[in-house]
Amino acid sequence: MSDLHELTALETAEAIRRGDVRVLDVVDHALARAETLGTRLGAFAVVTPELARDAARALDETRGDVAGPLVGVPTAIKDLTATAGVPTGRGSVVTRGRVPDHDDDLVGLLRAAGTVSIGKSAVPEFGLPCYTEPDGAPPAVTPWDPSRSAGGSSGGAAAAVAAGVVPVAQGSDGGGSIRIPASVCGLVGIKTTRGRIPAGPTGGDPAGLSVPGPLARTVADAAALLDALCGGRSWPGEPFVPAAPPAGGYLGVARGARGGSGPRRRIGLTATPPYGDLSALLGPEAAPAVVDPVCVAAAEDTAAVLASLGHAVEPVEVRLSDEAIAAFVTLWAVLALADPVDPDDEERLQPLTRLLRARGREVAPMAALGALHTVQVETRRIVAARADLDAVLTPSVAMPPRPVGWFSADGPETDFARQVAFTPWTAIANMTGEPAIGLPLGWPEVEGTTLPVGVTLRGRRGEEDLLVALGAELEAARPWARRRPPVW
């Protein structure tokens, strides 16, 4: 049983179905790795061994009563996701230890799919930064170089999957929080269409920026987890309702696309940041819009692979207006106030959180409404400009994985400016509500170490199936699943 972590999620479930291994054996193996690697990598906020083993035993006893491709697969729930009876601290010392009395809808969906959560994956404070370094807890680091950040806000989930603690995990993405960790940890990550996965019963942000989605080591595993997260249907009670998922599920799409027999697509390519000088908005701390050559090379190499597969790839200009960037920054500051904090506890928050919340308090109600309107206007322009393209290809981030402490070393204003410089393209899909898939297709040597550098394909709303198909084709052409980080 010492090599169970070598299996993909789908292979794990198949081994359980064949009777080669019990669910309890698989869960025990994951818990053992969580105790060692999870701790070393800062992957978990909370580990729940008793709950996980109870769920595993129940599945072993009634395995025939639960159907689906992920039955018995260990996973983790992001610590921003309400989980009844389990501490959900949201990455902050002021909320650490709080225990919700209800599950978010997606927790029930994952349970219904037969997955077994072994704990809550680590997040930054309130999920606000693109790195995961909460106070009073170890930073989440990439297994490829533990001196470097695992990204955020789904950094703990990505570290756990990339290190083989669990084969798949749920993340969420409000400005790149799935695609960023996927890039720096060498994973597949899917930012879903707004409304694809239910945010109930109480979750969701009024702007619709943040959505749940899967992190996995393979496209097929990510597709299977996406099927579980959306329950195979659309959710009419949600304020944003995309088209229904494909009849055969996203896993069916991934399996069918590996042969490359599907439609050939038209794809735009850009590795140029979608903005210029941001000093007027962010102040003198604003970093220049520069993309590391290894990130450019990853996108250009992916474009060449797509062209070799018969897809039409052409250069495209993607540009955000200054007004749209200002509107997104305004909304991010306002949403930083979504977590209620006792006034006496404000000073216990991390400097970046305090900065964003202070900025949020300065936004007048009409200015907040104006920012929402600006984002809607910009969305119409962006979507119309790429209407004849099936997807837009960019680097996922502008730099290789950053050293721990790099973002926050010089104060919160510089911290925020560095995050913007690190993630020039990610917020576009959050503004537009479009889906995007991050793929680990760059593996450069950086300072003597091989590090993952991801690329992202952004698609049309409701067309996760197209992105899954493209991802499966690329994975077949340039396999990455058997790459192993040094900590493996």
Secondary structure, 3 states (H helix, E strand, C coil): CCCHHHCCHHHHHHHHHHCCCCHHHHHHHHHHHHHHHHHHHCCEEEECHHHHHHHHHHHHHCHHHCCCCCCCCEEEEECCCCCCCCCCCCCCCCCCCCCCCCCCHHHHHHHHCCCEEEEEECCCHHHCCCCCCCCCCCCCECCCCCCEECCCCCHHHHHHHHCCCCCEEEEEECCCCCHHHHHHHCCEEEECCCCCCCCCCCCCCCCCCCEEEEEECCHHHHHHHHHHHHCCCCCCCCCCCCCCCCCCHHHHHHHHHCCCCCCCCEEEECCCCCCCCCHHHHCCCCCCCCCCHHHHHHHHHHHHHHHHCCCEEEECCCCCCHHHHHHHHHHHHHHCCCCCCCHHHHHHCCHHHHHHHHHHHCCCHHHHHHHHHHHHHHHHHHHHHCCCCCEEEEECCCCCCCECCCCCCCCHHHHHHHHHHHCCCHHHHHHHCCCEEEEEEECCEECCEECCEEEEEEECCCCHHHHHHHHHHHHHHCCCCCCCCCCC
